[in-house]
Amino acid sequence: MKITDMRDLSGDELSAKSNSLSEEYFRLKFKHGIRQLENTAVLRKIRRDIARVETVRSEKVIAASNS
C-alpha cells in the first residue's frame, strides 16, 4: 500500500491495518523459522509497510497537537 493511500485512512483504520500487518509478519516470520517460506522478500515488504503505517499515525498525532 502506498503512503498516499494510508494518509487518507482514519486513526482507527490505521490501527487495524497496523495490527493486521503485525500478525501477518509474525506468521511469515514463524514460517521462515521452520523453512517453509519461499519468498523471503515478503518479510522486508511487510516490515516497511508497518513502518509506513506508524509514520502516518505519528504524523496525524503531531498534526492534531499543533492545531
Steps between C-alpha positions, in 0.01 A plus 500: 500500500628843413547767763261737318224241542589459867470872565133482396421242772365595842680428826293189571559364152873560539501311830314209341741499205799503735360208700426292191846566355666411830307172517590417141865582566499269803351212299751544218791529744390174661478327160845632416634353822384153407613547138162500328522851360594511132511875443692668781465844339144510634638544852679818396191633320274447801754648740513813285121518478482488881750786516293701251184453707678604819644806325157612384358442850778718645434771241132506594581527873741787439251678272226464761718640775607800290145606411 
